[in-house]
Amino acid sequence: MERETVNSLLVKKYNQPVPRYTSYPTVPFWKERLNADEWTTNFTTRFNELNHINGISLYIHLPFCESLCTYCGCNKKITTNHSVEGAYLEALEKEWMLYRKLMKQTPLIREVHLGGGTPTFFSPGSLERLMKFLLKNTLIHARHDLSVEGHPNNTTTQHLKMLHSTGFRRISYGVQDLDPAVQQIINRIQPFENLKAATDNARTAGFRSVNFDLIYGLPLQTAESIERTINKVLELQPDRIAFYSYAHVPWTSKAQRLFDESHLPDAETKLQLYIKGKELLIKNGYADIGMDHFALPSDDLYIAWKAGRLHRNFMGYTTQNTGLLLGLGVSSISDTGNAFAQNTKTLHEYYEYVNAGRLAVHKGYFLSEQDISFRKYILDISCKGETWFNNADLPVLEALVFPKLTALENDGLIEWNHLSVKLTVQGHYFIRNVCSAFDLYLHEVNSRQQLFSKAI
């Protein structure tokens, strides 16, 4: 296989802070005080429109972890006290019932994802209680997808058997890196033997898709250590791999301030880590699906990508696009297609809201028709590598977007005309930058504001 190269001048030029585009408009531009009544009306309307057609997606945020991984930017609560499980499950149940009261139809469950935090922090009995409560008096779509995130160190055979019996068929393990020095500095010690056991146990339990999350750009990573990690991962043949760029955002993730920034690879070195990992994955049969994701041809993600059905939301790439994603739990985000709502980010406030019989939504955004149209352009580029323009958008496109596309074309990142735009091979490495050409809100950002991680 011919070795891929990326122009170093382009790396320096485009290594700017830009969003990951799991939503549009992106979270920093949402309103801090969402009108709960307007959200309730919007959710009810969209549920009645979509539930009987596609079903709905559920994301459940389980925030607890027993130890702090210093690279992590997720909303989490560090504790070894497992008595917190009961109070949190009770709050989730109350929140779900608040939404059930808004549903005039029986909910048709198409997708459930348990994320965190560490969902397998919760005991098998607690997770079983949660799923029984959520699925009680619901319908399950014939093409449903239930998935869970797990930690290799604490995902037991009891977890796996219980989850499989409830309908889960996909599990994603947070691996990040297998080099001992890197694991030490990011405070995530997990021997390869633990990962192998967790993988083997999931397959024995009947999970048809075992996925790994890896990160490039972590402190102390080198080309040699990345190669060793990827080769060890390949021994286990995960069905899909998310090979994420480390997002260094110490202004929002205080634990990242523990890093000596001299231990972080520079932009050009970091991109070479990605290229090295990608080469090994492609050589061993994985397809490059899109932004940081790889899958074997037998995996549902690959099949959806080939069929043009790939979707992207707050959970990353997904095979499901119901049009309505309901997030439950602290900091969870819901998406109705024309509105976003995020729950309050602290446990204290979350409990306060739901115990008072109120939805915990705090921040959100109601999309305009223009927002919806430009969101589609960004999703198309993220999921398909190309998009087609609507005539009604041409005045805005010509004024604000086409000049940016011309600059991107001059750098060899895209090919475009007044009908469509398509990524080039080189442009695939700068997909976030290409998406940002369609972001009509970025011009509002003060250059001194720190809102997003760098593109590379």
C-alpha positions in Angstrom: 0.0 0.0 0.0 1.4 3.4 -1.0 2.1 5.5 2.1 -0.2 8.5 2.4 1.3 11.9 3.0 -0.2 15.3 4.1 1.2 18.6 3.2 2.8 20.0 6.3 2.0 23.6 5.3 -1.7 22.7 5.2 -1.4 21.1 8.7 -0.1 24.4 10.1 -2.7 26.4 8.2 -5.8 24.4 9.2 -4.8 23.4 12.7 -7.3 25.9 14.1 -10.0 25.5 16.8 -13.2 24.2 15.0 -16.1 22.1 16.3 -16.5 18.3 15.9 -20.0 18.9 14.5 -22.0 16.4 16.5 -24.6 19.1 16.2 -25.3 22.3 14.3 -25.6 25.0 15.6 -22.9 23.8 18.0 -23.4 23.8 21.7 -21.6 27.1 22.5 -24.2 29.0 20.5 -27.2 27.5 22.3 -29.3 29.6 24.7 -28.3 29.3 28.3 -31.9 29.5 29.5 -34.1 27.2 27.5 -37.9 27.8 27.7 -39.1 24.5 29.2 -42.7 25.1 28.0 -41.5 25.6 24.4 -39.3 22.5 24.6 -42.2 20.5 25.9 -44.4 21.6 23.0 -41.7 20.9 20.5 -41.0 17.4 21.9 -44.6 16.4 22.0 -45.2 17.5 18.5 -42.2 15.8 17.1 -42.9 12.6 19.1 -46.4 12.4 17.6 -45.0 13.0 14.1 -42.1 10.5 14.2 -42.7 7.8 16.8 -45.1 5.6 14.7 -42.9 6.0 11.6 -39.3 5.5 12.7 -39.5 5.0 16.5 -37.3 6.9 18.8 -33.7 6.8 20.1 -32.8 6.9 23.8 -29.5 8.0 25.2 -29.0 7.4 28.9 -26.1 9.2 30.6 -24.6 7.2 33.6 -22.0 9.6 34.9 -20.1 7.7 37.6 -16.5 6.5 37.4 -14.3 5.0 40.1 -11.2 6.8 39.0 -10.3 10.0 37.0 -8.9 9.6 33.5 -7.0 12.8 33.1 -7.6 13.1 29.3 -11.4 12.8 29.6 -13.7 15.7 28.7 -16.9 14.0 29.5 -19.4 14.9 32.2 -18.5 12.5 35.0 -18.6 12.1 38.8 -15.7 10.3 40.4 -16.6 8.0 43.4 -16.0 4.5 44.7 -19.3 4.7 46.7 -21.7 2.5 44.8 -24.6 3.4 47.0 -25.1 6.4 44.6 -26.6 3.9 42.0 -30.0 3.8 43.7 -30.6 7.5 43.9 -29.6 8.1 40.3 -31.8 5.3 38.9 -34.7 6.7 40.9 -34.1 10.1 39.3 -33.8 8.6 35.8 -37.1 6.8 36.3 -38.8 10.0 37.4 -37.5 11.8 34.3 -38.6 9.0 32.0 -42.1 9.2 33.5 -42.2 12.9 32.9 -41.6 12.3 29.2 -44.0 9.3 29.1 -46.8 11.6 30.3 -46.2 13.7 27.1 -46.4 10.7 24.8 -49.9 10.0 23.6 -48.7 6.9 21.7 -46.8 3.9 23.0 -43.2 4.7 22.4 -41.6 2.5 19.7 -37.9 2.0 20.8 -35.6 1.9 17.9 -32.3 2.7 19.6 -30.9 2.7 23.2 -27.3 3.7 24.1 -25.9 3.6 27.6 -23.1 6.1 27.9 -21.0 7.8 30.5 -19.0 8.1 32.6 -18.7 4.3 33.0 -22.1 2.5 32.6 -20.5 -0.7 33.9 -19.8 1.2 37.2 -23.4 0.2 37.8 -24.0 -3.4 39.0 -25.7 -5.9 36.7 -28.8 -5.7 38.9 -28.9 -1.9 38.7 -28.6 -2.0 34.9 -31.3 -4.7 34.7 -33.6 -2.5 36.9 -33.0 0.5 34.6 -33.7 -1.4 31.3 -36.8 -3.1 32.7 -38.2 0.2 33.7 -37.4 1.9 30.4 -38.8 -0.8 28.3 -41.9 -1.5 30.3 -45.1 -0.8 28.3 -43.1 0.1 25.1 -42.8 -1.5 21.7 -39.4 -2.6 20.3 -38.7 -1.8 16.6 -37.9 -4.8 14.5 -34.6 -3.2 13.5 -33.6 -2.0 17.0 -30.0 -1.4 18.1 -29.1 -1.5 21.8 -25.6 -0.6 22.7 -23.5 0.1 25.8 -20.1 1.5 26.8 -18.0 -0.6 29.1 -14.6 -0.4 30.9 -12.4 -3.5 30.3 -11.5 -3.5 33.9 -15.0 -3.8 35.4 -17.2 -5.3 32.7 -18.1 -8.7 34.2 -19.6 -11.8 32.6 -22.7 -11.1 34.7 -22.9 -7.6 33.1 -22.7 -9.1 29.6 -25.1 -11.9 30.2 -27.7 -9.6 31.7 -27.3 -7.0 28.9 -27.5 -9.6 26.2 -30.7 -11.0 27.7 -32.2 -7.5 27.6 -31.4 -7.1 23.9 -28.0 -5.5 23.8 -25.9 -6.7 20.9 -23.1 -4.1 20.7 -20.6 -3.0 23.3 -17.9 -0.3 23.0 -14.8 -0.6 25.2 -12.7 2.5 26.1 -9.2 1.4 25.3 -7.5 4.7 24.3 -3.9 3.3 24.4 -2.1 0.1 25.4 1.3 1.6 26.1 2.1 1.4 29.8 3.8 4.9 29.9 0.8 6.5 28.2 -1.7 4.6 30.4 0.2 5.9 33.5 0.2 9.5 32.5 -3.5 9.5 31.6 -4.4 7.5 34.7 -6.1 4.6 32.8 -4.3 1.4 33.7 -5.8 -1.5 31.9 -3.7 -4.5 31.0 -4.1 -6.1 27.6 -5.2 -9.3 29.3 -8.2 -7.4 30.8 -9.2 -6.1 27.3 -8.9 -9.6 25.8 -11.0 -11.2 28.5 -13.7 -8.5 28.2 -13.7 -8.9 24.4 -13.8 -12.7 24.5 -16.5 -12.7 27.2 -18.7 -10.3 25.1 -18.5 -12.5 22.1 -19.2 -15.6 24.2 -22.3 -13.9 25.7 -23.6 -13.3 22.1 -22.6 -9.7 21.3 -22.3 -9.4 17.6 -20.3 -6.1 17.5 -17.4 -5.3 19.9 -16.0 -1.9 19.3 -12.9 -0.2 20.7 -12.3 3.5 21.3 -8.7 4.6 20.7 -7.2 8.1 21.0 -4.2 9.6 19.1 -2.4 12.7 20.3 -2.2 11.7 23.9 0.9 12.7 26.0 4.0 10.5 25.4 2.5 8.8 22.4 5.0 8.1 19.6 4.7 6.5 16.1 6.3 3.4 17.6 3.9 3.2 20.6 0.8 3.8 18.3 2.0 1.0 16.1 2.3 -1.3 19.0 -1.1 -0.4 20.3 -2.8 -0.9 16.9 -1.1 -4.3 16.4 -2.2 -5.5 19.8 -5.8 -4.3 19.0 -5.7 -6.1 15.7 -5.1 -9.4 17.6 -8.6 -9.0 19.0 -10.3 -8.0 15.7 -12.8 -5.5 17.0 -15.7 -5.0 14.6 -15.3 -1.3 14.5 -12.8 1.2 15.9 -13.2 4.9 16.8 -9.8 6.4 16.4 -10.4 9.8 18.0 -8.2 12.9 18.0 -7.4 13.9 21.6 -9.1 17.2 22.3 -6.9 19.3 24.6 -9.4 21.7 26.2 -7.9 22.4 29.7 -10.2 25.5 30.0 -13.2 23.2 30.4 -11.5 19.9 31.5 -9.4 20.8 34.5 -7.8 17.4 34.8 -6.0 18.1 31.5 -4.0 20.8 33.3 -2.2 18.0 35.0 -0.3 17.3 31.7 3.0 18.9 30.9 2.1 20.2 27.5 5.6 19.5 26.3 4.6 15.8 26.4 1.9 16.4 23.8 2.8 15.8 20.2 2.7 18.9 17.9 0.1 19.1 15.1 2.3 17.5 12.4 3.5 14.7 14.6 -0.1 14.1 15.8 -1.3 13.8 12.2 1.4 11.3 11.5 0.2 9.2 14.4 -3.2 9.1 12.8 -1.8 8.2 9.4 0.2 5.4 10.9 -2.8 4.0 12.7 -5.0 4.4 9.6 -2.5 2.6 7.4 -2.4 -0.4 9.7 -6.2 -0.6 10.0 -6.7 -0.3 6.2 -4.0 -2.9 5.6 -5.9 -5.3 7.9 -9.3 -5.0 6.3 -10.9 -2.0 8.0 -12.7 0.6 5.9 -12.3 4.3 6.7 -16.0 5.3 7.3 -15.5 9.0 8.0 -14.4 11.3 10.8 -12.1 9.0 12.9 -14.2 5.8 12.4 -13.2 2.4 10.9 -15.2 -0.8 10.5 -14.9 -4.3 9.1 -17.1 -5.0 6.1 -19.3 -7.3 8.2 -20.2 -4.5 10.7 -23.5 -2.7 10.6 -21.7 0.7 10.5 -19.9 -0.3 7.2 -23.1 -1.6 5.7 -24.9 1.7 6.6 -22.1 3.7 5.1 -22.1 1.8 1.9 -25.9 2.2 1.6 -25.7 6.0 2.3 -27.6 5.6 5.6 -24.9 6.7 8.0 -25.9 9.3 10.5 -24.0 11.5 13.0 -25.2 12.8 16.3 -24.0 13.3 19.9 -23.1 9.6 20.1 -20.9 9.9 17.0 -21.6 7.9 13.9 -24.7 5.7 14.1 -26.6 3.4 11.8 -29.9 4.7 13.1 -31.6 8.0 12.3 -35.0 8.1 13.9 -35.3 11.9 13.8 -35.9 12.0 17.5 -33.2 11.4 20.1 -34.2 11.7 23.8 -31.4 12.1 26.3 -32.0 11.1 29.9 -29.7 11.8 32.9 -27.5 14.6 34.0 -26.0 16.7 31.0 -27.8 14.5 28.4 -28.7 16.1 25.1 -32.0 15.6 23.2 -32.5 16.3 19.5 -35.9 16.5 17.8 -34.5 17.5 14.4 -35.6 21.1 14.8 -34.6 21.7 18.4 -31.9 20.7 20.9 -32.2 20.5 24.7 -29.4 19.7 27.2 -30.1 18.7 30.8 -28.4 20.6 33.7 -24.8 19.5 34.2 -24.7 19.0 38.0 -26.2 16.1 39.9 -27.5 18.4 42.6 -29.6 20.5 40.1 -30.6 17.4 38.1 -32.0 15.8 41.2 -33.7 19.0 42.3 -35.5 19.3 38.9 -36.8 15.8 38.6 -37.7 15.4 42.3 -39.9 18.5 41.9 -41.6 17.0 38.9 -39.9 19.2 36.3 -37.9 18.4 33.2 -34.2 19.0 33.8 -33.6 20.9 30.5 -31.4 23.9 31.0 -29.7 24.8 27.7 -30.9 24.4 24.1 -31.7 25.8 20.7 -34.7 26.0 18.4 -33.5 25.8 14.8 -34.5 28.0 11.9 -35.2 26.7 8.5 -31.8 28.0 7.5 -30.2 26.2 10.4 -31.8 22.9 9.3 -30.6 23.3 5.7 -27.0 24.1 6.7 -27.1 21.3 9.3 -27.8 18.9 6.4 -24.8 20.2 4.4 -22.5 19.5 7.4 -24.1 16.0 8.1 -23.7 15.1 4.4 -20.0 16.0 4.4 -19.4 14.2 7.7 -21.3 11.0 6.6 -21.0 10.9 2.8 -18.0 13.2 1.9 -20.1 15.3 -0.3 -23.3 17.4 -0.4 -25.6 19.1 -2.8 -26.9 22.7 -2.6 -30.5 23.9 -2.3 -31.4 26.7 -4.7 -33.1 28.6 -1.9 -29.8 28.8 0.0 -27.8 30.2 -2.9 -27.8 33.8 -1.8 -26.4 32.9 1.6 -24.0 30.4 0.1 -22.7 32.8 -2.5 -22.2 35.5 0.1 -20.7 33.6 3.0 -19.7 30.0 1.9 -18.5 30.0 -1.7 -15.5 32.2 -0.9 -14.4 29.7 1.7 -15.0 26.8 -0.7 -12.8 28.5 -3.3 -10.0 28.8 -0.7 -10.4 25.1 0.3 -10.4 24.1 -3.4 -7.2 26.1 -4.0 -5.6 24.0 -1.2 -6.7 20.8 -2.8 -9.2 19.8 -0.1 -12.4 19.8 -2.1 -13.9 19.9 -5.6 -17.0 22.0 -6.0 -19.3 23.9 -8.3 -22.6 25.8 -7.8 -24.4 22.5 -7.4 -22.3 20.4 -5.0 -19.1 20.0 -3.1 -17.0 16.8 -2.6 -14.0 16.0 -0.4 -10.7 15.1 -2.0 -8.4 12.4 -0.6 -6.4 15.2 1.0 -9.5 16.9 2.2 -10.5 13.9 4.2 -7.9 14.8 6.8 -9.4 18.2 7.2 -13.1 17.3 7.3 -13.8 19.5 10.3 -12.4 22.5 8.5 -14.5 21.7 5.4 -17.6 21.4 7.6 -16.8 24.7 9.2 -17.2 26.5 5.8 -20.9 25.9 6.2 -21.0 27.1 9.9 -22.7 30.5 9.8 -22.1 31.1 13.5 -18.3 30.8 13.6 -17.9 34.5 12.5 -19.4 35.4 15.9 -16.5 33.8 17.7 -14.0 36.2 19.2 -10.5 34.9 18.2 -9.5 35.1 21.9 -12.4 32.9 23.0 -11.5 29.2 23.7 -14.5 27.2 22.6 -13.3 24.3 20.5 -10.3 21.9 20.3 -8.0 22.3 17.4 -8.8 20.5 14.1 -5.6 18.3 14.3 
